[in-house]
Amino acid sequence: MLSDERTEKGASLPLRRTRLVALTGALMLGCVVTLWAKPDDSVAYPTGYRHWTHVKSTIIGPKSPNWETIGGVQHIYANEKGLEGYSTGHFPEGAVLIYDFLRTEELTNAPGVTVEGPRRFTSVMVRDSKRYEATGGWGFEEFRGDSQTDRMVGSEAPTKCFACHQQQKEREYVFSVLRK
């Protein structure tokens, strides 16, 4: 019986070694691929954000020097972690803030009544201090019109977005405040 046990163990030893070598090889391949791959720093379009908390709205009128580029109505939304950041003054990892820029139109059948027009773009800020260390821990993106894929910022976030947001360093790079 002892010789049978040795035979079974002896037969399984090469199988164990083969499995160990295969597992080691797979792990090494995974590490090499990870080192070659660049991290995906793109900010995802936040589907469903209009169901998040509405922080506030701003109207940017025709007298503003920014009328041509961002004039109209701006609605700001925050996910739960973003809302926590507005409440405490510290935006935790995973906070997402949305700035929804819409043109305005005056109704022709009701003079003096202004309504939201087409969407200019949707700006997104995502708090992830590891992925976006170079931009104060925030990832930035803008999506043109109603598109969820037509990106306007991409790799230019440090100069297009963060350069301006640096003015708000003491407020964790966030311009808006929660409307009470």
Secondary structure per residue as TSV (DSSP state, phi and psi in degrees):
chain	resnum	aa	ss	phi	psi
A	1	M	-	360.0	-39.4
A	2	L	H	-62.0	-39.6
A	3	S	H	-67.5	-33.2
A	4	D	H	-66.0	-40.3
A	5	E	H	-63.2	-42.5
A	6	R	H	-62.8	-39.4
A	7	T	H	-64.2	-44.2
A	8	E	H	-63.6	-45.2
A	9	K	H	-65.6	-41.3
A	10	G	H	-62.8	-38.5
A	11	A	H	-70.0	-33.7
A	12	S	H	-83.3	-17.9
A	13	L	H	-61.8	-47.4
A	14	P	H	-61.8	-36.0
A	15	L	H	-65.1	-42.7
A	16	R	H	-61.9	-44.1
A	17	R	H	-61.7	-42.5
A	18	T	H	-61.6	-44.2
A	19	R	H	-63.8	-42.3
A	20	L	H	-63.4	-43.5
A	21	V	H	-63.7	-43.0
A	22	A	H	-63.8	-43.8
A	23	L	H	-64.4	-44.0
A	24	T	H	-61.1	-43.7
A	25	G	H	-62.2	-42.4
A	26	A	H	-63.9	-42.0
A	27	L	H	-63.8	-42.2
A	28	M	H	-64.9	-42.3
A	29	L	H	-61.6	-42.4
A	30	G	H	-60.7	-41.8
A	31	C	H	-65.0	-42.6
A	32	V	H	-63.6	-45.5
A	33	V	H	-61.5	-41.8
A	34	T	H	-61.9	-40.1
A	35	L	H	-68.9	-33.8
A	36	W	H	-75.5	-35.3
A	37	A	S	-72.3	141.1
A	38	K	-	-88.3	143.5
A	39	P	-	-68.1	145.8
A	40	D	-	-84.6	103.3
A	41	D	-	-93.8	7.5
A	42	S	-	-71.6	145.0
A	43	V	-	-91.6	129.8
A	44	A	-	-79.4	151.0
A	45	Y	-	-69.8	129.1
A	46	P	-	-86.0	83.9
A	47	T	T	-59.9	141.5
A	48	G	T	81.1	8.7
A	49	Y	G	-62.4	-23.5
A	50	R	G	-69.3	-8.7
A	51	H	G	-95.6	-0.7
A	52	W	S	-79.8	-176.4
A	53	T	E	-73.8	130.0
A	54	H	E	-80.5	118.6
A	55	V	E	-81.9	-48.8
A	56	K	E	-178.2	172.2
A	57	S	E	-128.2	151.6
A	58	T	E	-133.8	144.3
A	59	I	E	-110.8	127.0
A	60	I	E	-109.2	105.7
A	61	G	-	-87.5	174.4
A	62	P	T	-61.5	-19.1
A	63	K	T	-81.0	-11.0
A	64	S	S	-72.7	140.4
A	65	P	T	-65.2	-14.4
A	66	N	T	-99.0	9.6
A	67	W	H	-53.0	-45.9
A	68	E	H	-64.1	-32.0
A	69	T	H	-98.8	-34.8
A	70	I	H	-133.2	10.1
A	71	G	-	-60.6	145.0
A	72	G	E	129.3	-143.8
A	73	V	E	-106.1	137.8
A	74	Q	E	-121.7	118.9
A	75	H	E	-104.2	138.1
A	76	I	E	-115.8	131.8
A	77	Y	E	-125.4	154.3
A	78	A	E	-139.3	142.1
A	79	N	-	-76.3	-177.8
A	80	E	H	-57.2	-43.9
A	81	K	H	-70.0	-34.0
A	82	G	H	-64.8	-41.7
A	83	L	H	-63.0	-39.1
A	84	E	H	-59.3	-42.2
A	85	G	H	-62.8	-42.4
A	86	Y	H	-62.8	-37.1
A	87	S	H	-74.9	-37.5
A	88	T	H	-100.8	-18.9
A	89	G	S	89.0	-1.7
A	90	H	-	-126.4	118.3
A	91	F	-	-88.3	114.5
A	92	P	-	-75.6	167.2
A	93	E	T	-55.3	136.7
A	94	G	T	92.4	-4.1
A	95	A	-	-66.5	137.9
A	96	V	E	-131.0	129.4
A	97	L	E	-119.0	137.5
A	98	I	E	-120.3	134.0
A	99	Y	E	-119.5	108.7
A	100	D	E	-101.3	107.9
A	101	F	E	-96.2	121.4
A	102	L	E	-124.8	141.2
A	103	R	E	-68.1	165.8
A	104	T	E	-120.1	153.5
A	105	E	E	-137.5	140.4
A	106	E	E	-91.0	132.6
A	107	L	-	-69.1	132.9
A	108	T	S	-75.5	-29.6
A	109	N	S	-88.3	-2.1
A	110	A	S	-144.7	78.2
A	111	P	T	-51.8	138.3
A	112	G	T	88.3	-6.5
A	113	V	-	-100.1	120.6
A	114	T	E	-109.0	135.5
A	115	V	E	-127.6	166.6
A	116	E	E	-66.4	139.0
A	117	G	E	-107.7	-153.5
A	118	P	E	-64.6	152.7
A	119	R	E	-72.5	130.6
A	120	R	E	-75.7	-56.9
A	121	F	E	-169.2	166.3
A	122	T	E	-119.7	120.1
A	123	S	E	-94.5	141.6
A	124	V	E	-129.6	134.6
A	125	M	E	-121.6	129.0
A	126	V	E	-123.6	127.1
A	127	R	E	-87.1	113.2
A	128	D	-	-153.8	93.5
A	129	S	T	-65.3	-22.7
A	130	K	T	-80.6	-49.1
A	131	R	T	-67.7	-34.0
A	132	Y	T	-120.2	40.5
A	133	E	G	-56.6	-39.4
A	134	A	G	-69.1	-16.8
A	135	T	G	-120.0	47.3
A	136	G	T	67.2	17.8
A	137	G	T	87.1	8.1
A	138	W	E	-117.9	137.9
A	139	G	E	-97.9	141.2
A	140	F	E	-124.0	145.2
A	141	E	E	-160.3	155.2
A	142	E	E	-131.4	138.8
A	143	F	E	-114.2	123.2
A	144	R	E	-66.9	134.2
A	145	G	T	53.6	-132.7
A	146	D	T	-94.0	6.5
A	147	S	-	-71.4	145.2
A	148	Q	S	-103.9	4.4
A	149	T	S	-131.7	-20.3
A	150	D	-	-80.0	94.2
A	151	R	B	-83.1	140.5
A	152	M	S	-108.5	-11.4
A	153	V	-	-114.0	-62.2
A	154	G	G	55.7	-130.0
A	155	S	G	-72.5	-6.2
A	156	E	G	-87.5	9.6
A	157	A	H	-53.4	-41.3
A	158	P	I	-60.2	-34.6
A	159	T	I	-96.7	-34.3
A	160	K	I	-79.4	-34.2
A	161	C	I	-116.3	-58.6
A	162	F	I	-64.2	-32.6
A	163	A	H	-56.0	-39.5
A	164	C	H	-78.7	-41.6
A	165	H	H	-66.2	-18.4
A	166	Q	G	-59.5	-24.7
A	167	Q	G	-60.2	-22.7
A	168	Q	G	-107.7	31.0
A	169	K	G	-54.5	-42.0
A	170	E	G	-66.9	-14.2
A	171	R	G	-113.1	28.9
A	172	E	T	57.7	36.4
A	173	Y	T	70.1	18.3
A	174	V	-	-109.2	127.5
A	175	F	-	-79.5	-42.9
A	176	S	-	-76.2	157.9
A	177	V	-	-126.9	153.8
A	178	L	-	-70.2	128.7
A	179	R	-	-74.0	126.8
A	180	K	-	-81.3	360.0
